[in-house]
């Protein structure tokens, strides 16, 4: 490291490290060139109510230069960046500001976003001003974590059959039980934000995307159950020739609903092994209706969990929403009772009713989407003309959600999506699994079940709390 001017008051051991403030364009070093570090130790964040708290800390520095004007310029530059960091919290158009550290033993840097800050001059500033040597405290409030260099996570999908993952984009299918991807285990100390880059294949991104994330759930857990494997009603097509263009697994199950009070319609069996693999996690019980969805409100439904004739959980009664994908409520698997697992299987029964007449309840499958982290992406309005080279980007690294069109997902950023739920994170040191579902609206010549797929990429910055 080149030191242009060295203060006799600076500890030479501090000079072996690097510390600076930057917005990516403007950078102020706190270890050389008019600003010399006297003392700094990153504070460890505290926790309150299970939540990490942002950190307020200070760095002691010496402003020293050939001219007083140069000292003033350095102070003003730091104050300008600290103010910009504060303004960024209410105006996302501003560039984020970071304090960046690099210990002597490290090859890379770690950054923490500055949320506010100020410079406090020493009480003897006027006395020392004429000798162009001024001590000060640079005080900032920053995020509770430090994050390292951005990296792309290698992703494995069902087609890899347990093999190694890859970068550059993997194909995730909406059909059947293959709508998941597993990132490689990453480094770090705490969960890190991710940027999910989703490129729809052969359809326009005018539908909803549902993203679920489970941590530590056994990869053997079968989150997807075909309706034809259930009971109640009639599996179709009856010809014995599966229609894999329209239906997952080639079939669906139809139950004519005539009851005006809730009554059993279709039953799904959750195997005992899968209850063990689920490990007490919470899941959104989602059903997919086959064929053109019924008008919203045509059928009321309710899911119930039954083990050995005992009802252990009852979801809310919901009206069908007029779309193909319908939530029946969040359920724990297995329910939080001692020794529920073991050899006992579980039945999830869909109860249904109509106000009058007959309505066909056509179900393709049931899926358990984990809700430990759960997010829905939906367009702000109907999107048309976005068929080729369109990207949906949910950027948890920069707190952004947008679509882009072009050869790269950074070509332009159009805020045409709304995110419901917190952005995804990835937990270091353990297995992570992400699920992606696309909610198609209907079958009016637009798209078929097996035609829905996405290319997915994931980027992250590892996080740590201290050094």
Secondary structure, DSSP 8 states (H G I E B T S, - for coil): ---SS--TTS-TTGGGSEEEEESSS-EEESSSSSEEEEE-------EETTEE--EEEEEEEEEE-SSHHHHHHHHHHHHHHHHHHHHHTT-TTS---EEEEE-TT-SS-EEEEEEEEEEEE-TTHHHHHTTTEEEEEEEEEE-S-EEEEEEE--EE-GGGTT---BSS-EEEESSTT--EEEE----SSB-EEEEEEEEEESS-S-SEEEEEEEES--TT---EEEGGGSBSSEEE-TTS---TTTSGGG-EEEEEE--SS-EEEEEEEE-HHHHHHHTTEEEEEEEEE-SS---TTS-EEEEEEEETTEEEEE---EE--SSSEEEEEEEEES-SSTT-STT--EEEEEEEE-SSS-EEEEEEEEEEEE-SEEEEEEESS---S--SSEEEEEETTTTEEEEEESSSTTS--B--EEEES---EE-TTS-EEEEEEEE----SSS--GGG-EEEEEEEEEEEES--
